[in-house]
Amino acid sequence: MASLKRRQGFGLAVAMGLVLCAPFSVAAAPAPVTARPTIAVLPFANVSGDANQDFFADGITDEVAVALTRVSGLGVVARSSIFRFKEPNHDIGAIGSAVKARYLVDGSARKVDTRVRISAKLIRVDGNAQLWSEDYYTEFADIFDIQEDIAEKIAAALRVPTGLKPGEKLVLNRAKNLDAYSDFLRAKVLARARGAKPLADAAVVLEQVLAREPDYAPAAALLAYDYALTPLFERFLRTGMPDEERKVAARTIPRAEALAKRATALDPKAAEGFVGLGYANLVQMKMLAAEDAFKQAMALDPNQADGLHGYSQFLAAMGRIKESIAMREHLQDVEQFIINYTADTAEIYWLDGDTDRAIAILQPFAPGRTLELALIQAATGRYREAAVAVRQMPATNYLPGMTEAAARMLDSAPAQAASPESLTKLGNLGFAYMHVGAPERVMEFYEDEVRAGYFQPISTTWFWHPSYQAVRKTARFKAFARDVGLVAYWRARGWPAPCHPAGANDFTCD
C-alpha cells in the first residue's frame, strides 16, 4: 500500500443506536434502529467515460460491500437493491430511508490499462454528514488492498469492531491473475440479473475464470449458485417435461455441488460457498444437508440475501411457515426491491392466512409477474380475476396454448370437470385443477419434478395453504412427500402442523 496516493478526509462518527427488524412493507420505511449500524454501498460511478467499464464500477461496488460484511460491527444491506439508485445526483436521505441504512458509502471507479482510480466517502444519512473520504490512484494489482483499506477506515470512522484477530484480513480471497479477477467482476454483474440468459452468460465467464485460477473461492461459489439455479429457469420445468429437465440438471447440478464443496473448503469463513451448497443440496432433495449448509451460511452472514431467500423457501416447503415468515421479513429489510424475493414473501404471507396483504404486495407486479396473484385469487374464489392474471403471463414461458387452457379452466370454476383425466396438462399452472374438482391432477407437476431430479421449493410451499387440503389427502401427495425427502426430514427434525406420523412407517396430513 505504500504506492497508494491518498487524500485523508473528515472526522469520525457519532453515536449509534438500537436496530430491530421492521415488518415488511412495499413502501419505503424509515431506517430502523439497531445494535449494529446499517450501511449500504451506493453504486460507484463509472468515471472512465467508457460505458464498457460499467461492469468494473458495479463490480467494485459489490466487492466493497463484501469486505464490509466481514466487519462484525456492521450490518450491510441492499447489496442488490441498491443498484436501482444509479442516478448521478443522489438524494441521500431518500435512499437511506428506502433501503433502511443509517450510513451510505458513495464513490467512483476508473480503470485504465494497469492503473485504477477509486474514490470513496462515508455519509451519515441523518443530516447528510460526510464522516470520511479518501482517493486512491495506484496499480490494479493493489485493488484488494484498496478494498481492505476502505472497509477498515469505515469501521474506524464508525468506531465499530472489525472482529479480526491479529494478522487477519477482511479481504481474504485475493486473486493472483488480475485478468481473471476482472472477468470475475464482469460475471458478478451478469449474474445479478438472474434469468436463463444472464446465468448462462455468467457461467461461461466464470468457467474461464476458474480455468485460469482454480482456487479462487468467490468464483467457485458464484458458479455453484449459478448452476444450481440454471434448471429453474428452463421452460422444461414450468411445463412438465421431466426428461428434458433431467438433461439440464445432469449437466449443471453435480458441477454445482462439487464447486460449492470446493468453495467452502477454500474459504470456510465466506457465506457464499455455503449458500451455493445449500441450493445444490436442496434441488437434489438432500433436505437435511441443505438445511445444515443454509444454517452455516446464515451464521457467517445473517444478511446474505440469497441465503435468506433459499433457507426461508426451504422452511416454508417443509411446512415451517412461521419460521419462514420471520426470515422473509428480515430479507425484506435487507433487500427491499427484488421482485423475486418480494413475490415469494407475498406467497408465504398468504400461506399464513394474510391474503389481503399478499394480494396488495403482488398487484403492482401485474401485468407480467402474475402467477402468484392468479394462485392466490383462485384460492379465494376470485376465478375470473385469476384467469385474467394467467392471461397476463408471458405465453412464451409455456408451451403453446398452455396459459389459455389454464385460464379457461379458471373461467369455468367452480364447475366440476366432467372428465378430469382429459384436461390439458398445465405444468406449474396445475393449481387450476383443484378448482374444477381434479385434486389428483395437481400432483402431476410435482411428480415430474421427482422424475427430473430437480426440486423447486416454492411451489411445494403451496401445499400448506388450507385450500390444498384435498390435495394433501391424496395418495399421490403422500408418495411425493416420501420421494422428495419431506418425510425423512420431518422424522429427523419435526413435523409440520398439518401432518403427523402414523405408526412406524406411515403418516397423515389434515
C-alpha positions as CSV (number, residue, x, y, z in Angstrom):
1,M,0.0,0.0,0.0
2,A,3.0,2.3,0.1
3,S,2.4,3.1,-3.6
4,L,-1.1,4.5,-2.9
5,K,-1.6,8.2,-3.1
6,R,-4.4,9.3,-0.7
7,R,-6.3,12.2,0.5
8,Q,-7.4,11.6,4.0
9,G,-10.7,13.3,4.9
10,F,-13.0,14.3,7.6
11,G,-13.8,13.2,11.0
12,L,-15.1,10.2,12.9
13,A,-18.5,9.0,13.6
14,V,-21.3,9.8,16.0
15,A,-23.1,7.6,18.5
16,M,-25.0,4.5,17.4
17,G,-28.5,3.4,18.4
18,L,-30.5,0.1,18.5
19,V,-31.9,-1.9,15.4
20,L,-34.8,-4.2,15.1
21,C,-36.1,-5.9,12.0
22,A,-39.1,-3.9,10.9
23,P,-42.1,-5.7,9.3
24,F,-42.1,-5.9,5.5
25,S,-43.6,-3.1,3.6
26,V,-43.6,-2.4,-0.1
27,A,-43.3,1.3,0.5
28,A,-40.1,2.7,1.9
29,A,-40.0,2.9,5.7
30,P,-37.7,5.0,8.0
31,A,-34.4,3.4,8.7
32,P,-34.7,1.1,11.8
33,V,-32.5,1.4,14.8
34,T,-30.1,-1.4,15.5
35,A,-27.2,-2.6,17.7
36,R,-25.1,-2.8,14.5
37,P,-25.2,0.3,12.3
38,T,-26.7,-0.5,8.9
39,I,-24.7,0.5,5.9
40,A,-25.2,0.3,2.1
41,V,-22.7,0.9,-0.7
42,L,-24.2,3.1,-3.4
43,P,-23.3,2.1,-7.0
44,F,-19.9,3.5,-7.7
45,A,-19.9,6.0,-10.6
46,N,-18.0,4.9,-13.7
47,V,-15.8,7.9,-14.4
48,S,-13.8,6.4,-17.2
49,G,-16.0,7.9,-19.9
50,D,-16.4,4.3,-21.4
51,A,-19.7,2.6,-20.9
52,N,-17.9,-0.7,-21.4
53,Q,-16.3,-0.1,-18.0
54,D,-19.7,0.0,-16.2
55,F,-19.1,-3.6,-15.0
56,F,-15.9,-2.6,-13.3
57,A,-17.6,0.2,-11.2
58,D,-20.6,-2.1,-10.4
59,G,-18.3,-5.0,-9.5
60,I,-16.1,-2.9,-7.2
61,T,-19.4,-1.6,-5.6
62,D,-20.2,-5.2,-4.5
63,E,-16.7,-6.1,-3.6
64,V,-16.5,-3.2,-1.1
65,A,-19.9,-4.4,0.2
66,V,-18.5,-7.9,0.6
67,A,-15.5,-6.6,2.5
68,L,-17.8,-4.7,4.8
69,T,-19.8,-7.8,5.5
70,R,-16.7,-9.2,7.2
71,V,-16.8,-6.2,9.7
72,S,-18.5,-7.8,12.7
73,G,-19.8,-4.5,14.0
74,L,-21.7,-3.6,10.8
75,G,-24.9,-4.7,9.1
76,V,-24.6,-4.4,5.3
77,V,-28.0,-4.1,3.5
78,A,-29.3,-3.7,0.0
79,R,-26.4,-5.2,-1.9
80,S,-28.7,-5.9,-4.9
81,S,-31.5,-3.4,-4.3
82,I,-29.0,-0.5,-4.2
83,F,-28.4,-0.7,-8.0
84,R,-31.8,0.9,-8.6
85,F,-30.2,4.1,-7.3
86,K,-27.6,4.6,-10.1
87,E,-28.6,8.2,-10.9
88,P,-25.7,10.6,-10.6
89,N,-27.3,13.0,-8.2
90,H,-28.2,11.1,-5.1
91,D,-30.9,12.1,-2.6
92,I,-29.1,10.6,0.3
93,G,-32.0,10.9,2.8
94,A,-34.5,9.3,0.5
95,I,-32.1,6.4,-0.4
96,G,-31.1,5.8,3.2
97,S,-34.8,5.7,4.2
98,A,-35.7,3.4,1.2
99,V,-33.0,0.8,2.0
100,K,-33.1,1.2,5.8
101,A,-29.4,2.2,6.1
102,R,-28.1,4.7,8.6
103,Y,-24.9,5.2,6.6
104,L,-24.1,5.1,2.9
105,V,-20.8,4.7,1.0
106,D,-20.6,6.7,-2.2
107,G,-17.7,6.6,-4.7
108,S,-16.4,6.3,-8.2
109,A,-14.1,4.0,-10.1
110,R,-12.0,4.1,-13.2
111,K,-9.6,1.6,-14.7
112,V,-7.2,2.5,-17.5
113,D,-4.7,-0.2,-18.6
114,T,-2.9,-1.3,-15.4
115,R,-4.0,1.6,-13.1
116,V,-7.1,2.4,-11.2
117,R,-8.5,5.5,-9.6
118,I,-11.1,4.9,-6.9
119,S,-12.7,7.4,-4.6
120,A,-14.9,6.6,-1.6
121,K,-16.7,8.5,1.1
122,L,-18.8,7.6,4.1
123,I,-22.0,9.6,4.7
124,R,-24.3,9.6,7.6
125,V,-27.9,9.7,6.2
126,D,-29.3,11.8,9.1
127,G,-28.1,15.3,8.2
128,N,-26.1,14.1,5.1
129,A,-22.9,14.5,7.0
130,Q,-19.6,13.2,5.4
131,L,-17.6,11.3,8.0
132,W,-14.7,10.1,6.0
133,S,-13.3,10.2,2.4
134,E,-10.3,9.0,0.5
135,D,-8.9,8.9,-3.0
136,Y,-6.8,6.0,-4.3
137,Y,-4.7,6.1,-7.5
138,T,-2.5,3.1,-8.0
139,E,-1.8,-0.1,-9.8
140,F,-4.7,-2.5,-10.4
141,A,-2.6,-5.1,-8.5
142,D,-3.4,-3.1,-5.3
143,I,-7.2,-3.5,-5.8
144,F,-7.5,-5.9,-2.8
145,D,-5.5,-3.6,-0.5
146,I,-7.8,-0.7,-1.6
147,Q,-10.9,-2.7,-0.6
148,E,-9.3,-3.7,2.7
149,D,-8.4,-0.1,3.4
150,I,-11.8,1.2,2.6
151,A,-13.5,-1.3,4.9
152,E,-11.0,-0.7,7.8
153,K,-11.3,3.1,7.5
154,I,-15.1,2.9,7.6
155,A,-15.1,0.6,10.6
156,A,-12.7,3.1,12.3
157,A,-14.8,6.1,11.4
158,L,-17.9,4.4,12.8
159,R,-16.0,3.1,15.8
160,V,-17.2,-0.4,15.3
161,P,-15.2,-3.6,15.9
162,T,-13.9,-5.5,12.8
163,G,-13.9,-8.7,14.8
164,L,-10.5,-9.6,13.3
165,K,-7.8,-11.4,15.2
166,P,-4.2,-10.1,14.9
167,G,-2.9,-10.7,11.4
168,E,-6.3,-11.4,9.9
169,K,-7.7,-9.5,6.9
170,L,-11.2,-8.5,5.8
171,V,-10.4,-9.3,2.2
172,L,-9.4,-13.0,2.3
173,N,-9.6,-14.0,-1.3
174,R,-7.1,-12.2,-3.4
175,A,-6.9,-13.4,-7.0
176,K,-3.4,-13.8,-8.4
177,N,-4.5,-13.5,-12.0
178,L,-5.8,-9.9,-12.4
179,D,-7.4,-10.6,-15.8
180,A,-9.3,-13.4,-14.2
181,Y,-10.4,-11.1,-11.4
182,S,-11.6,-8.5,-13.8
183,D,-13.7,-11.2,-15.5
184,F,-15.0,-12.3,-12.2
185,L,-16.3,-8.7,-11.6
186,R,-17.9,-8.9,-15.0
187,A,-19.6,-12.2,-14.2
188,K,-20.9,-10.9,-10.8
189,V,-22.7,-8.1,-12.7
190,L,-24.1,-10.5,-15.3
191,A,-25.4,-13.0,-12.7
192,R,-27.1,-10.3,-10.6
193,A,-29.9,-10.1,-13.2
194,R,-30.7,-13.8,-12.8
195,G,-32.8,-15.4,-15.6
196,A,-31.8,-18.0,-18.1
197,K,-29.6,-15.9,-20.3
198,P,-27.8,-13.9,-17.5
199,L,-26.9,-17.1,-15.7
200,A,-25.7,-18.8,-18.9
201,D,-23.6,-15.8,-19.8
202,A,-22.1,-15.5,-16.3
203,A,-21.4,-19.3,-16.3
204,V,-19.3,-19.0,-19.5
205,V,-17.2,-16.2,-17.9
206,L,-16.8,-18.0,-14.6
207,E,-15.7,-21.2,-16.1
208,Q,-12.9,-19.2,-17.8
209,V,-12.0,-17.5,-14.5
210,L,-11.7,-20.8,-12.8
211,A,-9.6,-22.3,-15.7
212,R,-7.1,-19.5,-15.0
213,E,-7.4,-19.5,-11.2
214,P,-8.9,-22.8,-9.9
215,D,-8.5,-21.8,-6.3
216,Y,-10.4,-18.6,-6.4
217,A,-13.2,-19.4,-3.9
218,P,-15.6,-16.5,-4.8
219,A,-15.7,-17.6,-8.4
220,A,-16.4,-21.2,-7.4
221,A,-19.1,-20.1,-5.0
222,L,-20.8,-17.9,-7.6
223,L,-20.7,-20.6,-10.3
224,A,-22.1,-23.2,-7.9
225,Y,-25.0,-20.9,-7.2
226,D,-25.4,-20.2,-10.9
227,Y,-25.5,-23.8,-11.9
228,A,-27.8,-24.8,-9.0
229,L,-30.4,-22.3,-10.3
230,T,-29.9,-22.9,-14.0
231,P,-32.6,-25.6,-14.4
232,L,-35.1,-23.5,-12.5
233,F,-35.3,-21.0,-15.4
234,E,-35.8,-23.6,-18.1
235,R,-39.3,-23.9,-19.7
236,F,-39.0,-27.7,-19.3
237,L,-39.5,-27.3,-15.5
238,R,-42.5,-25.0,-15.8
239,T,-44.3,-27.0,-18.5
240,G,-43.7,-30.5,-17.1
241,M,-41.1,-32.0,-19.4
242,P,-39.1,-34.1,-17.0
243,D,-36.9,-35.9,-19.5
244,E,-35.6,-32.7,-20.9
245,E,-35.3,-31.0,-17.5
246,R,-33.3,-34.0,-16.3
247,K,-30.7,-33.4,-19.1
248,V,-30.2,-29.8,-17.9
249,A,-29.9,-30.9,-14.2
250,A,-27.4,-33.7,-15.1
251,R,-25.2,-31.1,-16.8
252,T,-25.3,-28.5,-14.0
253,I,-26.2,-29.9,-10.6
254,P,-23.3,-32.3,-10.0
255,R,-20.9,-29.5,-11.1
256,A,-22.8,-27.1,-8.7
257,E,-22.3,-29.4,-5.7
258,A,-18.6,-30.0,-6.5
259,L,-18.0,-26.3,-6.9
260,A,-19.8,-25.4,-3.7
261,K,-17.8,-28.0,-1.7
262,R,-14.6,-26.6,-3.2
263,A,-15.6,-23.1,-2.3
264,T,-16.4,-24.0,1.3
265,A,-13.1,-25.8,1.6
266,L,-11.1,-22.9,0.2
267,D,-12.8,-20.3,2.3
268,P,-14.8,-21.7,5.2
269,K,-15.5,-18.2,6.5
270,A,-17.4,-17.0,3.4
271,A,-21.2,-17.4,3.5
272,E,-21.5,-17.6,-0.3
273,G,-20.0,-21.0,-0.6
274,F,-22.4,-22.5,1.9
275,V,-25.3,-20.7,0.1
276,G,-24.3,-22.5,-3.1
277,L,-24.0,-25.8,-1.2
278,G,-27.4,-25.3,0.4
279,Y,-29.0,-24.8,-3.0
280,A,-27.1,-27.7,-4.6
281,N,-28.3,-30.0,-1.9
282,L,-31.9,-28.6,-1.9
283,V,-32.5,-29.1,-5.6
284,Q,-31.2,-32.7,-5.3
285,M,-33.7,-33.3,-2.4
286,K,-31.0,-33.7,0.2
287,M,-33.0,-31.9,2.8
288,L,-31.0,-32.4,5.9
289,A,-27.8,-31.4,4.2
290,A,-29.4,-28.4,2.6
291,E,-30.6,-27.1,5.9
292,D,-27.2,-27.6,7.5
293,A,-25.5,-25.6,4.7
294,F,-28.0,-22.8,4.9
295,K,-27.6,-22.6,8.7
296,Q,-23.9,-22.3,8.3
297,A,-24.3,-19.5,5.7
298,M,-26.6,-17.6,8.0
299,A,-24.2,-18.0,10.9
300,L,-21.4,-16.4,8.8
301,D,-23.5,-13.6,7.3
302,P,-27.1,-13.1,8.7
303,N,-27.8,-10.6,5.9
304,Q,-26.7,-12.8,3.0
305,A,-29.8,-12.3,0.8
306,D,-29.6,-15.4,-1.4
307,G,-29.1,-17.5,1.7
308,L,-32.1,-15.9,3.4
309,H,-34.2,-16.4,0.3
310,G,-33.2,-20.0,-0.1
311,Y,-33.4,-21.0,3.6
312,S,-36.8,-19.3,4.1
313,Q,-38.2,-21.1,0.9
314,F,-36.8,-24.3,2.3
315,L,-38.6,-23.8,5.7
316,A,-41.9,-23.0,4.0
317,A,-41.6,-26.0,1.8
318,M,-41.1,-28.2,4.9
319,G,-44.3,-26.6,6.4
320,R,-42.5,-24.4,8.9
321,I,-44.4,-21.3,7.9
322,K,-43.9,-19.0,10.9
323,E,-40.2,-19.5,10.9
324,S,-40.1,-18.8,7.2
325,I,-42.1,-15.5,7.7
326,A,-39.6,-14.3,10.3
327,M,-36.8,-14.9,7.8
328,R,-38.7,-13.4,4.9
329,E,-39.3,-10.2,6.9
330,H,-35.6,-9.9,7.6
331,L,-34.9,-10.5,3.9
332,Q,-37.2,-7.7,3.0
333,D,-35.4,-5.4,5.5
334,V,-32.1,-6.0,3.8
335,E,-33.3,-6.3,0.1
336,Q,-36.4,-4.2,-0.4
337,F,-36.6,-4.1,-4.2
338,I,-36.0,-7.5,-5.7
339,I,-39.2,-8.8,-7.3
340,N,-38.5,-12.5,-6.9
341,Y,-37.9,-12.0,-3.2
342,T,-41.0,-9.9,-2.7
343,A,-43.3,-12.2,-4.7
344,D,-42.3,-15.2,-2.6
345,T,-42.7,-13.2,0.6
346,A,-46.3,-12.4,-0.5
347,E,-47.0,-16.1,-1.1
348,I,-45.8,-17.0,2.4
349,Y,-48.0,-14.4,3.9
350,W,-50.8,-16.0,2.0
351,L,-49.9,-19.4,3.5
352,D,-50.2,-17.8,6.9
353,G,-53.7,-16.5,6.2
354,D,-52.9,-12.9,5.3
355,T,-54.4,-13.0,1.9
356,D,-55.2,-9.3,1.6
357,R,-51.6,-8.4,2.4
358,A,-50.3,-10.9,-0.2
359,I,-52.6,-9.5,-3.0
360,A,-51.7,-5.9,-2.1
361,I,-48.0,-6.8,-2.5
362,L,-48.4,-8.6,-5.7
363,Q,-50.8,-6.3,-7.6
364,P,-48.1,-3.8,-8.6
365,F,-46.3,-6.6,-10.5
366,A,-49.1,-7.0,-13.0
367,P,-49.1,-7.4,-15.9
368,G,-46.2,-9.8,-16.2
369,R,-45.3,-11.4,-12.9
370,T,-48.8,-12.7,-12.1
371,L,-48.5,-16.5,-11.4
372,E,-48.6,-15.9,-7.7
373,L,-51.5,-13.5,-8.0
374,A,-53.5,-16.0,-10.0
375,L,-52.8,-18.7,-7.5
376,I,-54.0,-16.6,-4.6
377,Q,-57.0,-15.2,-6.3
378,A,-58.2,-18.6,-7.3
379,A,-57.8,-19.8,-3.7
380,T,-60.2,-17.1,-2.6
381,G,-62.8,-17.9,-5.3
382,R,-61.9,-14.9,-7.5
383,Y,-61.8,-17.2,-10.5
384,R,-62.4,-14.6,-13.2
385,E,-59.6,-12.3,-11.8
386,A,-57.3,-15.3,-11.6
387,A,-58.0,-16.1,-15.2
388,V,-57.1,-12.6,-16.2
389,A,-53.9,-12.8,-14.3
390,V,-52.9,-16.1,-16.1
391,R,-53.6,-14.4,-19.4
392,Q,-51.2,-11.6,-18.4
393,M,-48.3,-14.0,-18.0
394,P,-45.8,-14.2,-20.9
395,A,-47.2,-17.0,-23.1
396,T,-43.7,-17.7,-24.3
397,N,-42.8,-19.1,-20.9
398,Y,-45.1,-22.1,-21.6
399,L,-46.0,-24.5,-24.4
400,P,-48.4,-23.1,-27.0
401,G,-51.9,-22.9,-25.6
402,M,-51.0,-23.8,-22.0
403,T,-51.7,-20.5,-20.4
404,E,-55.0,-20.1,-22.3
405,A,-56.0,-23.7,-21.2
406,A,-55.4,-22.8,-17.6
407,A,-57.3,-19.5,-17.9
408,R,-60.3,-21.2,-19.5
409,M,-60.3,-23.8,-16.7
410,L,-60.4,-21.0,-14.1
411,D,-63.1,-19.2,-16.1
412,S,-65.2,-22.4,-15.7
413,A,-64.6,-22.8,-12.0
414,P,-66.1,-23.8,-9.6
415,A,-68.0,-26.1,-12.0
416,Q,-66.6,-29.6,-11.8
417,A,-64.8,-31.1,-14.8
418,A,-66.9,-33.9,-16.3
419,S,-63.7,-35.8,-17.3
420,P,-60.7,-34.8,-15.1
421,E,-58.4,-37.2,-16.9
422,S,-58.9,-35.4,-20.2
423,L,-57.9,-32.0,-19.0
424,T,-54.9,-30.4,-20.7
425,K,-51.6,-30.7,-19.0
426,L,-50.7,-27.4,-17.2
427,G,-47.2,-27.7,-15.7
428,N,-46.9,-25.3,-12.7
429,L,-50.3,-23.8,-13.6
430,G,-51.8,-27.1,-12.3
431,F,-53.2,-25.3,-9.2
432,A,-56.2,-24.7,-11.6
433,Y,-57.1,-28.4,-11.5
434,M,-58.0,-28.0,-7.8
435,H,-60.8,-25.6,-8.6
436,V,-62.6,-27.8,-11.1
437,G,-62.7,-30.9,-8.9
438,A,-59.4,-32.6,-10.0
439,P,-57.1,-32.5,-7.0
440,E,-55.3,-35.7,-8.1
441,R,-54.0,-33.9,-11.2
442,V,-52.4,-31.1,-9.2
443,M,-49.7,-33.7,-8.3
444,E,-48.5,-34.1,-11.9
445,F,-46.2,-31.1,-11.8
446,Y,-44.6,-32.4,-8.6
447,E,-44.2,-35.9,-9.9
448,D,-42.5,-34.5,-12.9
449,E,-40.0,-32.7,-10.6
450,V,-39.1,-36.0,-9.0
451,R,-38.7,-37.7,-12.4
452,A,-36.5,-34.7,-13.5
453,G,-34.4,-35.0,-10.4
454,Y,-34.7,-31.3,-9.6
455,F,-36.7,-29.9,-6.7
456,Q,-38.1,-26.4,-6.8
457,P,-39.2,-25.4,-3.2
458,I,-41.6,-22.5,-3.7
459,S,-44.3,-24.5,-5.4
460,T,-44.1,-27.1,-2.6
461,T,-45.0,-24.4,-0.1
462,W,-48.4,-24.2,-1.7
463,F,-49.4,-27.5,-0.1
464,W,-49.6,-25.8,3.3
465,H,-52.4,-23.5,2.4
466,P,-55.9,-24.6,3.6
467,S,-57.2,-24.7,0.0
468,Y,-54.8,-27.6,-0.7
469,Q,-56.3,-29.8,2.0
470,A,-57.9,-32.1,-0.6
471,V,-54.6,-32.5,-2.4
472,R,-52.7,-33.3,0.9
473,K,-55.1,-36.1,1.5
474,T,-54.3,-37.9,-1.8
475,A,-52.1,-41.0,-2.0
476,R,-50.1,-39.2,-4.7
477,F,-49.2,-36.4,-2.3
478,K,-48.0,-38.9,0.3
479,A,-45.9,-40.6,-2.3
480,F,-44.4,-37.3,-3.4
481,A,-43.6,-36.4,0.2
482,R,-41.7,-39.6,0.6
483,D,-39.9,-39.4,-2.7
484,V,-38.8,-35.8,-2.4
485,G,-37.4,-36.3,1.2
486,L,-40.1,-34.4,3.2
487,V,-41.0,-37.4,5.4
488,A,-37.3,-38.2,6.2
489,Y,-36.8,-34.6,7.1
490,W,-39.9,-34.4,9.3
491,R,-38.9,-37.6,11.1
492,A,-35.4,-36.1,11.8
493,R,-36.4,-32.5,12.6
494,G,-40.0,-32.3,13.4
495,W,-43.4,-32.5,11.7
496,P,-45.4,-29.6,10.3
497,A,-48.7,-28.7,12.0
498,P,-51.0,-30.4,9.4
499,C,-49.1,-33.7,9.3
500,H,-48.5,-36.4,11.9
501,P,-46.7,-39.8,12.0
502,A,-49.0,-42.8,11.9
503,G,-47.1,-45.8,13.3
504,A,-43.6,-46.6,12.4
505,N,-43.8,-46.2,8.6
506,D,-46.8,-44.0,7.7
507,F,-48.2,-40.5,8.2
508,T,-51.3,-38.5,7.7
509,C,-51.9,-34.9,6.7
510,D,-55.1,-33.0,7.7
